[in-house]
Amino acid sequence: MKLFYGEIADNKVFIDSEEQTHIVKVLRMRSGEEIFVTDGKGNLAKGNLIFEGKKVSLDISEIKEDLPNFPTQLHIAIAPTKNIDRIEFFVEKATEMGISEITILQTEKTERKNLNIEKLRKQSISASKQSLRVHFPVINDLTKFSDFIKNVDPETTFVAHCNENLERIDLKLIQQEQHDSAKTITFLIGPEGDFSEKEIKLLAEKGVKAVSLGNQRLRTETAGVFVAAWNYGLM
């Protein structure tokens, strides 16, 4: 399947302009070749390419709407790493493993205050196409920790931290039944240097359970990928 990104509405398909350029100048595809187009919202169109000068359109043969998504939605709120390449790696790999939503979290110890969210969104689209996803993850803007925790559901929200002096449960104790019964599971993952003790206690006061990801101390992006893989395995 050759999957591209575009808009699907009213039985019409509009291939994204950057995708059109990629089709013409990089892939050098020809008129009549079959491709698929998704809008990242669960809709998928199939058809054959039509070239009109520099514009590329689709001769539609089939449109499928509201295709099923993953049964459990995983939302990871993660602090950005100082080296931006690492958070970009996380976004790519977590997308491939079916994550539904990512929030970039500004915590007390977050060193990076600015990052290109649009670039992360484009990377998630690219990874979604590569892994043949028709539901793309939502990439939220940089959000303050204090704002994020205002509306968390303590029954389905967990925080991964490394503070051995504070109570944590093993990730394995979040059983299959608990996982499957939740429509959305949210994990918070801190920056290099971890969450502050104050932040961890604020979460505990809201009833958010803390989890351990094992005996090894994981880098921020590794912890994010680990949780995404855990969720993917249960699904």
Beta strands, then each sheet from edge to edge (+ up, - down):
strand 1: 3-9
strand 2: 12-15
strand 3: 34-38
strand 4: 44-52
strand 5: 55-64
strand 6: 73-78
strand 7: 101-106
strand 8: 138-144
strand 9: 157-160
strand 10: 169-170
strand 11: 184-189
strand 12: 209-212
sheet 1: 2+ 1- 3- 4+ 5-
sheet 2: 8+ 7+ 6+ 11+ 9+ 12+ 10+
end
